[in-house]
Amino acid sequence: MSPMFVPGPVDVDPSVLAAQAQPMMPHRSKEFEAIFQRAGEKSKQLFDTQYRVFILTASGTGSQEAAVRNLAAETVLCCVNGSFSQRWHEVATTNGKQTDKVEAPWGEAVLPEMVAEALKKEKYDIITIVHNETSTGVQNPVKEIAKVVHHLSPETMVCVDAVSSLGGAKIEMDAWGIDLLFTSSQKCLALPPGLSLCAVSDRAMQRAETVQNRGWYFDLVRMEKHRTKDSTPATPAMSLIYALDLQLDRILEEGLENRFARHSAMARRSQEWAVKKGWKLLAPQGYRSQTLTVVENPPTFDVSLLNKFMAPKGIRLANGYGQLKGKTFRIAHMGEIQLSDLENLLTAFDEYLPTKGL
Ligand SMILES: Cc1ncc(COP(=O)(O)O)c(C=O)c1O
């Protein structure tokens, strides 16, 4: 495998890719229901939850939509400090919700006191927070924000996007009081794209029952009726669920704590490497992602030229995202990537720099 240090879709282990090639079967058969049930149960460990995990045939953005359609009758407070949190705000607005923002500049974290200030002025049905802003490499303090929300506005549902961190960083859904928490398959879970795993608390399910116009495809109440019978309202992406079933075994075999430690060791190493060069990390100390490192481009640095140099070695990293394209580069260290892979990347990077007089 030639590692791609990009924040998804990431490399998938050949055994997991091969699991997708298992034959089809009727999705409403005992055989498939057993696989679906198993995958849902094992997934709970990733979220540290006693509640339920929906396996959606959708990418992560589908769960952003599910959160606002099911849990917000009217009002949504969006924490926005990057491209994906901005998207969630757009998802809420385009679904007809009344939205407000708590904004921090890109590259900074949304802080609990900022949320407190907003909640002292108004109450909201839900709050949306992106745990790991993939566009900036900032990890928002979700635990502390959730605490403030529960204290000042206990009826507000805490909804968290952990698309680029769940499975790579520890997130304790129940202990932190998160009501809806989701990820996509193509990032830290190291699966092909196409699934979103979305865990939902009991009180969020009760809220959903009271919300009108939840739509059909992402209606959690409808999904729950099927899930309790190990099934889905519509045809699921079965091949991906075969792969998920195997990949969850691989992840649990590594051990979640070991997996989190591996991701944070790679984050530390990337951060130290960049800082030693005198380069600036976009995210401030204390709010740095464990699954990707975002570095401000040194003058004259061009990530596409670097990738051309890396291509024969089978290595690739990511340009900045959105308004940070051409201004930053991103080293994603998630999924199957090991510290030794990262060392190879950094060595290649170190070889490249003198060729450009850097
Ligand atoms: C933090 C975050 N949220 C949401 C998304 C959107 O996820 P998807 O592309 O799976 O819909 C991404 C994608 O990169 C992301 O990084």
The ligand as an SDF file (V2000), in Angstrom:
LIG
                    3D

 16 16  0  0  0  0  0  0  0  0999 V2000
  -15.2620   17.6630    9.4620 C   0  0  0  0  0  0  0  0  0  0  0  0
  -15.9880   17.2350    8.2280 C   0  0  0  0  0  0  0  0  0  0  0  0
  -17.3230   17.2830    8.2260 N   0  0  0  0  0  0  0  0  0  0  0  0
  -18.0400   16.8970    7.1590 C   0  0  0  0  0  0  0  0  0  0  0  0
  -17.4060   16.4590    6.0180 C   0  0  0  0  0  0  0  0  0  0  0  0
  -18.2150   16.0120    4.8580 C   0  0  0  0  0  0  0  0  0  0  0  0
  -18.1720   14.6240    4.8510 O   0  0  0  0  0  0  0  0  0  0  0  0
  -18.5800   13.7860    3.5640 P   0  0  0  0  0  0  0  0  0  0  0  0
  -17.6640   14.2050    2.4700 O   0  0  0  0  0  0  0  0  0  0  0  0
  -18.3830   12.3620    4.0260 O   0  0  0  0  0  0  0  0  0  0  0  0
  -20.0020   14.1120    3.2660 O   0  0  0  0  0  0  0  0  0  0  0  0
  -16.0150   16.3980    5.9700 C   0  0  0  0  0  0  0  0  0  0  0  0
  -15.3250   15.9460    4.7550 C   0  0  0  0  0  0  0  0  0  0  0  0
  -14.1300   16.0340    4.5980 O   0  0  0  0  0  0  0  0  0  0  0  0
  -15.2990   16.7910    7.1060 C   0  0  0  0  0  0  0  0  0  0  0  0
  -13.9640   16.7380    7.1140 O   0  0  0  0  0  0  0  0  0  0  0  0
  1  2  1  0
  2  3  1  0
  2 15  2  0
  3  4  2  0
  4  5  1  0
  5  6  1  0
  5 12  2  0
  6  7  1  0
  7  8  1  0
  8  9  2  0
  8 10  1  0
  8 11  1  0
 12 13  1  0
 12 15  1  0
 13 14  2  0
 15 16  1  0
M  END
$$$$
